[in-house]
Each structure stands twice: as C-alpha cells, then as structure tokens.
Amino acid sequence: MIRTRTPIIFLVFISFLTIGCREDERIIQDTDLTDFIEGSYSGVYTLNYENDPSQNFTGQFIILVEKVDNTHVRIDAQGGDTFECELSGNSRSSLTLLNMANTTGVYTAGETLEGNFTQFQNGSKQLEYTINGTFNGGTFAASFATLL
C-alpha cells in the first residue's frame, strides 16, 4: 500500500511545481518594465569620435524615453538620433539596458550598449548609457548621464 502511494504523491508534488513555475514565467513576461523609465531626462550628453574630433560634443541635453512594448523602449536624443533597446531586471525601478536595435543618426555607428536605469526611493530617476562603435576607422562613443 505504501509503495503505490509514494509514486502518486511524488507525481502530484511534481505537478504543483510545474504549474507554479509556468505561472511565474508568465507573470514575469507580462510585467510592464517601462512603467518608471518613460519620460524626459536632463543630463550630460557626450559624443567622441577618435578620428574626427571636430565632431566631438559635450553639453547638457534632454533625452526622451518612450515605450515600444512592455520590455523595450526607444531613446531619442532629439535630433534624429534614436535607438531602441531591451529592458532587463527584477524590479521596474532598477533596470539594465540591453540589445540596441533600430538605430538612427549618430547611433548607427554604435555596436555595443551598456546602460542602466534606477528610480530611487525619493522618486528621483537616473538614466545612464554608453554606446561604443567604430566610425571612420576609429572609435566612437556616445554617452548620457542624468544630472542628479
């Protein structure tokens, strides 16, 4: 009698685990990660061209962040310079920017993206990113960091 109950109990236990995991995956996929990141950010914007320093720029800029879908945003430097990226993280208030796509303007020279977004408990937000690539045979970098 004990031998026949053990496999049944084991199967029921495994079924609950499987159902539980599926629900968690669905909830994570359905979460709108863009809730806190959308908006405008004032900060320092820098462009560096190794082989064309006459195009270098550093100044205060406003960057717009718009929702594409629940896990992707478009970042617009307000001059025809945009890119889209994926958001990743365990919390909507602390996100990593990944996988740059659909680039326009200066961002077309970009090959890699490193960035993050943080919303602090006092409500202030910080957006930082750096895009690196190659332009005219030299390195290219575009970066932005909010002023706190």
Helices and strands as residue ranges (DSSP letters): H 2-30, E 39-49, G 53-55, E 57-69, E 72-76, E 82-91, E 94-101, G 105-109, E 110-119, E 125-135, E 138-146
